Each structure stands twice: as structure tokens, then as C-alpha cells.
Amino acid sequence: MMAETLRLAAIVLNYRTPRLVLDCLETLLPQLDPARDVAVVVDNASGDGSADAIGRAISERGWKGVRLVEAERNAGFAAGNNVGIRAATAGAYLLLNSDTLVRPGAVARLLETLEANPGAGIVSPRLEWPDGTPQISCFRLHNPWSELIYAAGTGPIRKLLERWDVPLSVSDAPCDVPWTTFAAVMIRAAVLDEVGLLDEGFFMYYEDEDYCRRVGRAGWRVRYEPAARIVHLRGGTSPVKALGAERKRRPRYYYTARSRCFRKAYGPLGLFAANVLYSVGRAIAWGRERMSDKEWHAVERELLDVWRG
């Protein structure tokens, strides 16, 4: 830990994406005050020379207020961010995927939102594509019924069960949300002190929802601030979204994380109910696809992977 308490520690997690990390730092560092802030780059045991490349670039470019920390092993997204959080003592922590670009003024706006909303433990920016098109980044909590909606993939079921559908429409106004993606998020230090660090039982995915649920149960709010804008180059750090879009099989860790999230939130019976409702939804979708010659929309071998967890 650093001896002094800083205003902000920005954590940028790297796993074999050094060029993305440097691009992220180029947009982040002008918004930090080296006297009060620090950027911590965590190399998650990349093993490909990433750490050396990033370290050289930091030195060559004369960047101040940047620390490079090397994790002993790649234990996943939550563990890597926890390494960064432990490396600095600050009033707030900004977690950034390496595939993010911080728009001018975003850091200041997130800090202002924390200060203006003392009950907010987490502040989420608006995520967007490079052309400014917004991305859905805030959600309702997953629940067994949401698995039926997702697996069925049919408009009537989604409309009937709308209040349990996970994605929230993009809002142009600040609002409280149940949970937000941790591709870019600011967390108040008091929340980390009270709730603890991210659950390292999640290798990747669902750790953000789990943490927001824990924060909500502790009485803190998750605040969405669309005036703080951050570009998210989706797919730069993980193949899961691309595989899902192509209906190809996702890695095992995705389904392990899903099962852990449901089990923690609803217990073993809740996870069982989620799997049953997913299976019902998949049967509905299969019937529609067979009857109408619709394109197969299920991810490869997902029914098996959902149950294997």
C-alpha cells in the first residue's frame, strides 16, 4: 500500500493487450493530477512481454504518476483488479478495462458525482462506441425468469416478463441502477472498506453484478452518470462477446461464473430454477425455429454448459 491517501487510483488491467493499455493511458493521464492521483497498471501474468513493453513506454514517454504492478499469476478479472486496489490507498478507485478510452472530462465528472451523491457507492459512466453511439451498460439483476427470457428469444415472452428482463435502456439522465458493467466504473473507498474486494471466485464475468448486489445489500446505491463518457472497444480483452454473437461455444469460465452468481444470490434451488427455466426457454425457441425455419439462435452447446456450470 502507498503511505498517503490519494484522491483517486485508476486501475488499468492488462492481459496481453499492451497497445490497448497505452492507448487507454494516453486518454486517462491528462485527466489525473500526479500530486493527488495515481494510475496503476496491473499486468495479469501475461507471460508475453507485455509488462516489459508497457514499462518501457511509460519511461520513454515520461509519464508521471503511473505504477506498473505485476501479478504473480492470472487469477482472473476480479483478482487482477484487487491487486491494483491493494497497491494504492485512495478515496476512490476507477477500474478500467484496457480496451477503454476516457473522453475529456469523464474522470472529473465521475468524481463530482460521487461527491454530490454521498449515498452512491458506485458511479457508472456512459459507455459508447468510438462514433458516440451508446452501449447498454446498466442492467436489472439476473433472476431465474430472466433465463427464460434469454433462452426463448421471443418477443411475446420478453414483453410478458419485461420487469425481469436484464438489459436497461440507455438513459440520457442520471439515475440509480441495480448493476453496471465493470468495464469502466468508479468505486468509493468506503464501499471497499465495508463490503470488501471483488469476489475472486469469479474468473471473468458476473463479478460486477455480484459486487453491485453486495453493495446494494449494504445500503449503497449504484449511480449512472451519462455526462461522463468512456469509449469501450468491446471484445478487446475477452472473446466471450464475439463468440456469443457468432453462436460459438463460450469458455467454461463463463458458465462457472454464471452458476456462482445465481448460487450466491438465490441459493442452490435458485440456480436449479434458473437452469430449468433456461431449458424451457430453449425448448420454446427450438420449436419456433423448427416450425418456421428460423435461424438457430442458441450458442453452441449452451444447454449442456448451463447445467455443467
MODAQUI-V297113 format. One record per pair of residues at least 4 apart in sequence whose C-alpha atoms are under 7 Angstrom apart, sorted by the first residue. I is the first residue (numbers start at 0). J is the second residue. D is the distance in Angstrom with one decimal. If there is no record, write none. Layout:
BEGIN
i;j;d
I;J;D
I;J;D
END
This chain:
BEGIN
i;j;d
0;85;6.0
0;86;4.9
0;87;5.0
0;88;6.1
1;86;6.7
1;87;5.1
1;88;5.8
3;88;6.7
4;88;5.0
4;89;4.9
4;90;6.9
5;35;5.1
5;36;5.7
5;88;6.2
5;89;4.3
5;90;6.3
6;35;5.3
6;36;5.6
6;89;5.4
6;90;5.1
6;91;6.5
7;35;6.9
7;36;4.8
7;37;6.5
7;89;5.3
7;90;5.9
7;91;5.0
7;92;5.7
8;36;5.8
8;37;4.9
8;38;5.7
8;39;6.9
8;87;6.6
8;89;5.9
8;91;6.5
8;92;4.9
8;93;6.2
9;37;6.3
9;38;4.6
9;39;6.0
9;92;5.7
9;93;4.5
9;94;6.0
10;38;6.0
10;39;4.9
10;40;5.9
10;80;6.8
10;83;5.8
10;93;6.0
10;94;4.9
10;95;6.0
11;39;6.2
11;40;4.8
11;41;6.2
11;94;6.4
11;95;5.0
11;96;5.9
11;97;5.9
12;40;5.9
12;41;4.9
12;42;6.3
12;79;6.7
12;80;6.6
12;95;6.9
12;96;5.9
12;97;5.9
13;17;6.8
13;20;6.6
13;41;5.9
13;42;4.8
13;43;5.9
13;97;6.1
14;42;6.1
14;43;5.4
14;45;5.1
15;45;5.3
15;47;6.6
15;49;5.8
16;20;6.3
17;21;6.3
17;49;5.5
17;52;6.9
17;53;6.1
18;22;6.3
19;23;6.1
19;97;5.5
19;98;5.6
20;24;6.2
20;97;4.8
21;25;6.2
22;26;6.8
23;27;6.1
23;97;6.2
23;98;7.0
23;99;5.8
23;100;5.0
23;101;7.0
24;28;5.6
26;100;5.9
26;101;5.3
26;102;7.0
27;31;6.9
27;101;5.7
30;104;7.0
30;106;6.4
31;36;5.8
32;36;5.3
33;37;6.3
33;63;6.4
33;64;4.9
36;64;7.0
37;64;4.9
37;65;5.9
38;64;6.1
38;65;4.7
38;66;6.2
39;65;5.9
39;66;4.8
39;67;5.9
39;68;7.0
39;83;6.1
40;66;6.1
40;67;4.8
40;68;6.1
41;67;6.1
41;68;4.9
41;69;5.7
41;70;6.8
41;79;6.7
41;83;6.0
42;50;5.9
42;68;6.3
42;69;4.8
42;70;6.0
43;69;6.5
43;70;5.2
43;72;6.4
43;73;5.0
43;79;5.9
44;69;6.5
44;70;5.5
44;71;6.1
44;72;5.0
44;73;5.2
45;49;6.4
48;52;6.3
49;53;6.1
50;54;6.0
51;55;6.1
52;56;6.3
53;57;6.2
54;58;6.3
54;67;6.8
55;59;6.0
56;60;5.9
57;61;6.1
57;62;5.5
58;62;6.7
70;82;6.9
74;78;5.6
74;79;6.8
74;202;6.4
75;79;6.0
75;202;4.3
75;203;5.8
76;80;6.2
76;202;6.0
76;203;5.3
77;81;6.2
77;197;5.4
77;198;6.3
77;199;5.3
77;201;6.7
77;202;6.7
77;206;6.7
78;82;6.3
78;199;5.1
79;83;6.7
80;84;6.2
81;85;6.1
81;196;6.4
81;197;6.7
82;86;6.3
89;188;6.8
90;187;6.4
90;188;5.1
91;185;6.8
91;186;5.6
91;187;4.5
91;188;4.9
92;185;5.5
92;186;5.2
92;187;6.5
92;188;6.8
93;184;5.7
93;185;4.3
93;186;6.4
94;181;6.9
94;183;5.5
94;184;5.4
94;185;6.3
95;99;6.7
95;182;5.7
95;183;4.6
95;184;6.9
96;182;5.0
96;183;6.4
98;231;6.0
98;232;5.2
98;235;5.4
98;236;6.5
99;229;6.6
99;230;5.4
99;231;4.6
99;232;6.1
100;229;5.8
100;230;4.9
100;231;6.7
101;105;6.5
101;228;6.9
101;229;4.7
101;230;6.4
102;228;5.6
102;229;5.4
104;108;6.2
105;109;6.2
105;227;4.2
105;228;5.6
106;110;6.3
107;111;6.1
108;112;6.1
108;227;5.6
109;113;6.4
109;122;6.5
109;227;6.3
110;114;6.3
111;115;6.1
112;116;6.0
113;117;6.4
113;119;6.4
113;122;6.8
118;219;5.7
118;220;6.0
119;219;5.7
119;220;4.5
119;221;5.7
119;222;6.1
120;186;6.0
120;187;5.3
120;190;5.8
120;219;5.3
120;220;5.7
120;221;6.2
121;185;5.7
121;186;4.6
121;187;6.3
121;220;6.7
121;221;4.8
121;222;6.1
122;184;6.1
122;185;5.2
122;186;6.6
122;221;5.9
122;222;4.7
122;223;5.8
122;224;6.8
123;179;6.6
123;184;5.0
123;185;6.5
123;222;6.1
123;223;4.7
123;224;6.0
124;184;6.7
124;223;6.1
124;224;5.2
124;225;5.6
124;227;5.0
124;228;5.7
124;229;6.6
125;224;6.5
125;225;4.5
125;227;6.0
125;228;4.9
125;229;6.2
126;133;6.0
126;134;5.5
126;136;6.5
126;228;6.0
126;229;5.1
126;230;5.6
126;231;5.9
127;131;5.5
127;132;5.4
127;133;4.1
127;134;5.0
127;229;6.3
127;230;4.8
127;231;5.9
128;132;5.3
128;133;6.3
128;134;7.0
128;230;5.5
128;231;6.1
128;232;6.7
129;230;5.9
135;166;7.0
135;167;6.9
135;168;6.7
135;169;5.8
136;179;5.8
136;180;5.6
137;166;6.7
137;167;5.8
137;176;6.6
137;178;5.9
137;179;4.4
137;180;6.6
138;165;5.3
138;166;4.6
138;167;4.9
138;176;6.9
138;177;6.3
138;178;5.5
138;179;6.1
139;164;7.0
139;165;4.6
139;166;6.3
139;167;6.7
139;177;5.4
139;178;6.5
140;165;6.2
140;177;6.3
140;178;6.7
141;145;6.0
141;165;6.1
142;146;7.0
143;269;6.8
143;272;5.9
143;273;3.9
143;276;6.6
144;148;6.6
144;163;6.3
144;273;7.0
144;276;6.7
145;149;6.2
145;163;5.5
145;164;5.4
145;165;6.5
146;150;6.0
146;273;6.0
146;276;6.1
146;277;4.9
147;151;5.9
147;276;4.9
147;277;4.8
147;279;6.7
147;280;4.7
148;152;6.1
148;156;6.2
148;157;5.5
148;164;6.8
148;280;6.8
150;277;5.5
150;280;4.6
150;281;5.0
151;280;4.0
151;281;5.4
151;283;5.7
151;284;4.8
152;284;6.6
153;157;6.3
154;158;6.1
155;159;6.1
156;160;6.1
157;161;5.4
157;164;6.9
160;164;6.7
171;225;6.1
172;225;6.5
173;223;5.4
173;224;4.8
173;225;6.2
174;222;5.8
174;223;5.3
175;220;6.7
175;221;5.6
175;222;4.5
175;223;5.9
176;221;5.6
176;222;6.2
176;223;6.7
177;221;6.5
178;208;5.7
178;211;5.3
178;221;6.6
179;207;6.9
179;208;6.9
180;207;6.0
181;207;5.6
187;191;6.9
188;192;6.2
189;193;6.2
190;194;5.6
191;195;4.7
191;196;5.8
194;213;6.9
194;214;6.5
197;206;6.9
197;210;6.3
198;206;6.6
201;206;5.8
201;256;5.4
202;252;6.5
203;252;6.8
203;253;6.7
203;256;6.9
204;253;6.2
204;256;6.2
205;209;6.1
205;256;6.0
205;257;6.3
205;260;6.4
206;210;6.1
207;211;6.2
208;212;6.1
209;213;6.3
209;260;6.2
210;214;6.1
211;215;6.1
212;216;6.2
213;217;6.3
214;218;6.7
214;219;5.5
215;219;5.1
215;220;5.9
234;238;5.8
234;240;6.3
234;241;6.5
238;242;6.0
239;243;6.1
239;249;5.9
240;244;6.2
241;245;6.2
242;246;6.0
242;247;4.9
242;248;6.5
242;249;6.1
243;247;5.9
243;249;6.7
243;298;6.1
246;296;6.9
246;297;6.3
246;298;4.1
246;299;5.7
247;298;5.6
247;299;5.1
248;298;6.0
248;299;4.7
248;300;6.3
248;301;7.0
249;253;6.8
251;255;6.3
252;256;6.0
253;257;6.3
254;258;6.1
254;304;6.4
254;305;6.0
254;308;4.8
255;259;6.2
255;308;4.5
256;260;6.1
257;261;6.4
258;262;6.0
258;270;6.6
258;308;5.4
259;263;6.0
260;264;6.2
261;265;5.7
261;266;6.9
261;269;6.6
261;270;5.2
262;266;4.4
262;267;5.3
262;269;6.6
262;270;5.4
265;269;4.6
265;270;6.7
266;270;6.5
267;271;6.2
268;272;6.1
269;273;6.1
270;274;6.3
271;275;6.2
272;276;6.1
273;277;6.1
274;278;6.2
274;305;6.6
274;306;6.4
275;279;6.3
276;280;6.1
277;281;6.1
278;282;6.2
278;302;6.9
279;283;6.3
280;284;6.2
281;285;6.0
282;286;6.2
283;287;6.3
284;288;6.1
285;289;6.1
286;290;6.1
287;291;6.0
288;292;5.3
288;293;4.5
288;294;6.5
288;295;6.5
300;304;6.4
301;305;5.9
302;306;6.6
303;307;6.2
304;308;5.8
END
